[in-house]
Amino acid sequence: MDLDYDRLVALRKQSAAWRLLTAGNAALMLSFFNKVFVEQGVRSIPGSELIERLDDELYALNERLGVGTFPQSAKAYLDLWSAPENGWLRKYYPPDSDEPHFDASAAVEKALSWVRSLEERSFVGTESRLNTIVDLLRQMTFGAETDPEARLAELMRRRHEINEEIARVEAGEVDVLGSAGLRDRYQQVTATAHGLLADFREVEANFRDLDRELRRKIAIWDGSKGRLLDEVLGSRESIAESDQGRSFQAFYDFLLTPRRQEELKKLLAEVESMDAIGEPDPRMRRMPRDWLEAAERTQATVRRLSDQLRRFLDDRVRSEDRRVMELVQGIESRALALRDVTHVDLAVELDAAAPAIVLPMERPLYTPVTRAPIDSTGIQAGDDEFAADALFEATYVDTARLAATVHQALGSRAQVSLSEIVRDHPLQQGLAELVAYFALSDDGFTTVFDDGRREEISWAGEDGIQKFATVPVAIFARTSPGITWAQNQKEGR
């Protein structure tokens, strides 16, 4: 961002953090906000409890600095700090609660971070930050590389470094971080952890800003409901699909993993027990829990905003439906008034009173056909005479005979084609018998069809005329090569 003169002037007018730093009671606000919302990790506090805490703080300061140093009441200060023109505290009413709650805004976190940077530090570490920069640059370069050869070269380089380190450890050469290195890295860990926790307030504020923009768009919308719904759903989806949304979701999924939580707690405990660290930061002990609470609060904010937006849309739809009914009633009243007026034709034709809408889920599911059992016992001959010739014209093909023919043709061979079987055992029942060969099912062989090749099967019809059928090549292959059909028949299988 370019910090030219005009940009800084606009930023001074718009930034709530800048206004906080230049306010008359900046020291009171920053010290109180830091104690409640940062050191104690409060994300939401009832108004009555916050007034009580601020009242105690004001009483102690007036006793020490003199009566009248802070003349206003605690409630008056909170109302001033949460006013829209200041925006240092967010005042809101949670669901099912008639008491206001307060939370620090992202501007408070930014102002506190800048004030902390003004303090002189007895130790300023630089090595760990340089290593972090190099590691991040490597991750970016390696992650964006599409050339497999380049990726393989980088992996080989990392493996070579690991192998060298393993060899040094096996030889007894162990590189141990010194006191300065440990303090350097711990300083960076604490700064990053606190900054990450502070960022959640800004992420939550960004979600609320997006929701506010959607409400404004809905309020001034003059198009169709379908386009409005597409616009709203697309905007809500953009939260999760944005870079910020994807980064937040990845962090949330990472933190929710039980294995990661246990690993994080174990690492924090081991680091705080090191002598080089000295007095560890007490806030780091509860940092994983604060991260979870802040992340869950952000998720809850998104869910709550979605529910409120849905109710907002429902109210708007009901309002529009009410307006439509008023227009229809007005048309009906006008039509009734003109019904008896001569030379006025009010007849109109409609294709249908309502559109025919058939939703996919309204279609009935598939219902299996119930097969009725057939009882063949107790059949008696009828008295009436009727022609039964059709019952004897049906062609029945004995598949057991055909299977036995296939087994005989296989003999000791592993496979035999259908044309070879028909050549040795001509078809007796014509096309019906040929089709039955294709549908044979037997445990001793399997049927394989070669659609790429064709063969011609012939047979003599009842009228003596030779008939032909061109079919795919069918091959019967034995499934049990070691046992022939003759052996099965001999052993009674």
N, C-alpha and C positions, 0 to 999 in steps of 0.2 A: 504494500500500500504506500502510495506517494504521500509524504507528510509535507505538502506545500502549505502556504499560508491559508488559502481559502478552505482547504480540507480541514485544517486544524481549527479554524473558526467554526465551521459547521459541526465538527466533532465535539467542540466545547459546549455548543448549544444542545446537541442531541444526546450526548453520552450521560447516562445517569451516574456512572462511576466517576466521571470528571466532576459533576455537580456535588457528589458526596465528598470528594477530596477538598473541594473549595468551600464547603458549608461551614457555618460558624461553629457548630457543635460536632465537627468531624471527629475529633478525638473521642468524645462520648459515644458517638454512634459506632465507630470502628472498634473500640474496646468492648462495647456491649455486644455487638454482632459477633465478634470473634469468640467471645466467651460462650455465648449461647449456641450459635449455629455452626461454629467450626470446632472449637475445643470439645464441646459436649456432643457434637454431631447431630443436633436437632434438625429434622427436616420439616416438621410441622408442629406447632405448639398452640394450644388454646389461648384466646385473648386474655382471659382472666389470669392464667398462669404467667404469661409474658408481662402483663401489667404488674403483677406482684414482684417478679424478678427485677424489672426496671425500677420499681419504687424502692426496693432495697438498695439498688445501685445508686440512685439519686440521693437517698438519705445518707449513704456513706460518703459520697462526694461532697455534699453540702456540709456535713460535719467536719470534713477535713479541709475543704477549700473556703468555707464560709457560707453562712446562710444566704440564699439568694443567688448563688452561682448558677443554679439551674432552677428557676422559679416555677416553671410549668409542672403540671401533674404528669404522671407516667402515661395516662391515657391520651392526654393532649399531644405528647411527644410521638406516641405511636400513630395517632391519626395524621400528624404532620409527615412522618416518615413514610407512611403508606399512601399518601395522597398521589393521585395520578401524575401530577406535575413533577413529583420527586421519584417515585417508583423504587425506593430502596427496600421496602418490605412489600410482600404480596399479601393482601388481605382478601380472604375468600371464605365461603361457607361450604364445608364438606357436605356430602349427601347425608340426609337424615340428621342434620345438626342445625340448631338455630343460634349457635355461638360462633362468632368469627374466629378463624385461625390465621396464624401468621407464618410466613416463611421468608427467608432471605432471598433476594433476587440475584441474578447472575452478576449484576453490577457490583454488589457487595463483595463477591468473591474476587472480582477483578481489582477492586480498590485495595482489598486486604493483601492480595498478591503483590501489588505494586509497592505498598508500604513495607512489606517484609523484605523486598529487594533493596530497600534503602539502608537496612541495618548492616553494620560492619560485621564481617565473619572472620573468626580467628583462623579458620581453615577453609581454603577454596580449592576444591579438587577439579582437575582438568583432564586427567588421564582417562577416567571412565567415560567422560562425555565424548572424548575423541574416539575411543573404542566403539562407543555406541553409534557415532556418526559413520564410521567406517563399516560397521556391521549393517547398518541400515542401507547404506549405499550399495553394498554387496547384495543384499536381499532384493533391492529394487532392480539392479542390473541383471541378476540371475533370474529373478521372477519374470522379467519382461523378455528374456532371451528365447527366441523361437528356433534357433539353430541347434539340432541335437548334438552336433560335434562340440559346440561351445559349452553346452550344459554338461556334457560328459567330461570335458577338460576341467571344469570347475569342481565337479564331484571328485575327480581323481586328485585334484590339488588338496581338497579338504581331507580325503582319505589318507593322503601322504602325510599331512600334518598330524592327523590322529595317530597314525602308525609310529611316527617319530616320537610323539609324546608317550605312547605306550612303551616304546623301547627305553626311553629315559626313566620312566617309572620302574620298569623291570630291573634296570641297572642301579636303582636306588637314588636317582636324581629327581627329586620332587620339588617343583617350583611352588613356593608358598607365598601368598600375598602378604606384603608387609602391613604395618600399622597404617601407613599413609594410604595405601591402596584400598584397605578395608574401609577406612573412614570416607575416602573419596566415593566409593561405590554406595555406601550406606547413605551418604548425603544426597546422591542422585536418586536413590530408591525412594527416600522420604519425600523429596520434592516432586517426583513423578506421581507418587501415590496421592499426595494432597491435591495436586493439580488435576488428577483424574477424577477425584471426588468432587472437586469444584466444577468440573465440566458438566456434571449431570444436571446441575441447575440450569445451565445454558441450553442443554439439549431439551430439557423439559419446557423451557421458555420458548424455544423454537417450535415445538409441537403446538403450544398454545397459540402462538402467532399464526401458524398455518390454519388452525381451527377458526380463529377470528376472521381470517381472510375468507375462508369458505362461507362463514355465516354472512359476511358482507356481500359476497357474490350471490348467495341464495336470496338475500333480501331485495336486491335490485334486479334479479333475473326476470326477463320478459319473454323468454323463449319457451319451448315446449318442455314438458316434464321429463321426457325421455332424454333430451340433450342435457338437461340439468342433472339428471341422475348419472349419466355417463361422465359428466364433468366432475361431480362430487366423488364418485367411486375412483376415477382416475387420480384425483388429487390425494385421496386417502391412501391409495396404493403407492403413490409416489413417496410417502413417508418411509415405507419399508424398502422401496427400491432405490432411494437416494443413497449417496455415499455415506452420509451420516447415519441413516437408518441401518444400512448393512453393517457398518462398523460397530454400531451399538448392539445389534443383534448377535454379531460374532462374539463380542465381549461378554454379553449376557449368557450365551450358550457355554462359553469357556468357563465362566465363573460358576455356573450351575452344576458342573460336573463334580460329583463327590470326590473323585480321585484328585482333581485339581485343587479342591478346597483343602483336602488333607495335606497335599504336598505344600501348598502355600503356608498353612499354619506351621508345619514342621520346619520349613525353611526360615520363617520369621523367628521361631523360637530358638533355632540354632544360631542365627545371626545375632540376636539380642544377648545371647550368653557369651559372646566373644569379648575378651578383655579389651581389645583395641577399640571397640565401639564406645566404651565408657558408659555414659548414661543414655540409654536408648530413648527414642521418642515414644512417650506413652500412648500417643494416638495410633501408632502403628500396630499395637496389639489388637485393637478392635477394627483395624482398617478393612479386612475381608468382610466382616459383618456389616460395616458401614457401606461398603460397595454393594453388597447384596440388597440392603434396605433401599439405597438410592436407586439402584437399577429397577427393583420391584416397584418403587414409587413412580418412576418414569413410565414403566409399563402400565401401571394402574391409571396414570394420567391419560395415556393414549386410549385405553379402554373406556374410561369415563367420558372423554371427549367424543368418542365414537357413539356412545349411548345418547349423549346429549344432542349430538347432531342428528341422530335418527329421530329422536322425539321432536326436534325442531322441524325436520322435514314432514313428519306426520301432522304436526299442527298446521303447517302451511298447506298440505293437501286437504285437510279438513276445512280450512278456510276457503280454499278454492272450490271445493264441493258445495259448500254452503252458498257461495256466490252463484254457482251454476244453477242450484235449485231456485234461488231468487229470480234469476233470469227466466227459467222455465215457467215459474208461476206467473211472472209478468206477461209472458207470451200467451199463456192460457187465459188470463184475465182479459187481455186485449182481444183474443179470438172470440171469447164468449160475448164481448160487447159488440163485435162486428158480425155475429152469426145471423142476426135478424135484419141486417142492413141489406137493402136491395142493391143489385148490380155489384155485389162484392163476392167474389169466388174465393173461398178459403180452402178448397179441396187441394190436397197434396198426396202424392203417391210415394210410399216408402218401400224399398226392396225388402226390408225386414225390420221388425221392431227392435231387434238387438243383433249384434254380430254373433255368428256361430264360432265359438272358440272351443277347440278340442286340445287339451294339454296332453303331453306324452304320458304323464303319470296317471291320467284318467282312464287309459286303456286297460282293459282287464288282462290279468296275467294269464299265461298258458295253463289250461286245465287238462291234465291227462285224461284220455278217454278210458272210462271204466269198462273193463272187459267182463262181460257176463259169463259166469261158468255154465258149461254145457253138460247136462246129465244125459248120457246115452243109454242108461238102464231103463228097462220097462218100455221099450218101443213096441208099439202094436201096429199091425198093418191096417191101413184104412180100407173102407168099403168102396170108395169111389174109384172109378177107372180113370186113369190119366196116362199120357204118353211119357214113358221113362227112358226114351232113347237118348235124350241129352245127357243123362247121368252116366251112360256108358261110353260117350264119345270123348270124355276127358282123358288126356294123356298123362299117365303116371310114370315117372322115371325113377327106377330103383337106384338111389345113390350108393347104397352099400355094394351093389354089383359093380358100379363104376369104380369105386374105391378099390375093390378087390382086383379089378382089371389093371389099375395103375400099379398096385403092388406086384402083380405078376410081371408086368412089363419092366418094372424096376429090377426085379431079380436081385442080382448081386451088384448092379450098377448104382452109381450115386445119383444119376438124374436121367430123365427120359422126356422127350418132347411129345406134345399132344399129337402131332402129325404121325409120329412113329406108332403111337398107341392105336390111332384110328386106322392106320395101314394094316396092322395085324388084327385089330378087332373093329371091323366097320360099324358105323353108326346104324342102329336098328330102329331108332325112333326119331331120326332126323334132327331138325334144328333144336328141339326140346332137349334131346340128349346132349348135343354140343354145348348148349348153355349150361346144362347141369355139370358138365366137366369143369367149366370155368368157376362154378360155385362150390366145388368140392372142398370139404374141410375134414382133415384127418390128422391124428397125432403122429403118424408115421412119415408123412411127407408134407411139403409146403409147395404152393403154386407161385411161380415167378413169371411175370409178364414183361416182355421186352417190347415196349411201344415203338421202338425205332425200327423194328423189322416186322414183316408181314408174311403170312403163309396161307395157303389155300387148302381148305378142308372140303372134301366132296363126299356125297352119299347118294344112294338111290332112293327116289321117292316111291310112294305107293303106286303111282301111275307108271313106274319104270323109267321115268325121266331122271337123268343125272343132274344133281343140283350142287352148287358150289357156294362157299362162304369165305370171304377174305377177312381174316382175324389177326390180331397181334400174336406173335410167337409166344406160346405158353409152354413152360418147362416145369415138370414135377421133380423136385429135389428131395432126397431122403433126409429126414431130420435126425435119424439114428443110424449112422453109417455101419455100425458094428452088428446090427440085428436085421436080418432080411425078413421079408413077409412070410416066406416059407417056414423059417424057424419059428415065427410067431404062431403060425397055424399048427406046427407040429407040437409046440409047447402049450397050446391051448390058450394063448394070450389073447 
